[in-house]
Amino acid sequence: MSPDEVDQAILAFCKPQFLKVARVIMDVAAAFKVPFPIERIFIAVPKAREKPMGTDVDFIADRIKALVKAKKLESAGNLDGWGSSEIRLSKKTEQGT
């Protein structure tokens, strides 16, 4: 999974309406046949602690943060809480610029 492949998949699964981060991560993980640790929906793992499992899904989550920082996605909530935060395509990304 290269960063560009993951970014393209994330953007393909996102919509102009807000979706839960967990849903997008699950969709991308399924597309790449990556196991998804279901407990991560409910447990935000602080950066100071070692993440329990699923380094590939953590990579997807990190790519989501990078896309938010690059303003290709808009977010609501703490992106470390996958089940309680949301993302959507930014207006800039929707317009293809």
N, C-alpha and C positions, 0 to 999 in steps of 0.2 A: 504494500500500500504506500504509494508515494503521496506526498502532501498535495500535489496537484490533482491526483485521482480522487483523493478524499474530499478536497474542496469542491470539485465538480459534482460529486455525489451529494454532498451536503446541500449545495445550491439547487440541485435538481429536485431534492425532496422537500425543500422549503417552499413556502407559499407567501403571497402578500399578507395573509392573515397570520396572526401569532399561532404557533404550535409549541407544545411542550418540548423542551430540549431532549428529554428522555425519548420521546417518539422519534425525533429526527435521528438521534444516535442509534436507536433500535433499527430504523429503516436502513441506515447506512451500514450498520454492522451486518444486517441480513444480506444486503447486496454483496458484501465482501466475504460472507460466510464466516463472520467473526462471532464467537460466543459472547453473549450479553449477560453479565451478572445482574440479575433482576434486583438484588438488594441495593444496587447503586441508584435506583430510582428514588429510594426513600432515605438514603444516607449520604449526606454531603461529606466528602472526605477532605479534611483540612490539608493544606499543602504541607504542613509540618509533619503529618503522619504519613506513613507508607500506605499507598493505595492497596486495598485488599487483593484485587485480582483484576484481570482484564486490561492489561496495558494497551491492547489495541483499541478498546473503547475509550480509554483515557486519551489516546492519540486523537481519536475523532473529536472528543470534547475539546482538546487543545486547539484543533483546527477550527472549531466553531468560534472559540475565543479570538483566534487570529482573524477570522472573517468579520467578526464584530468590530475588532480594532481597525480593520481596513475599511470599515463602513460599507461592506457588502451585505451585512446582516444588521438588523436592529434587535436589541434585546430588552427584556423586562425581567427584573429579579436577579438574584445571585446565580451566575452560570455554573457554580459548583453544586448547586442543588438542582439536579437534572429534572426532578419531578415537580419542582415549584417555579422554575424559570421558563421563559418562553423566548422564541426567536422568530423573525420573519425576514423576508427579503426587503432590503432597503429600496427606496424609490429609485435610487441610482442604479441598482442592480436590475430592477424590473424593467427599466428603460433601456438596459443593455449598454450603459456607458461605463 
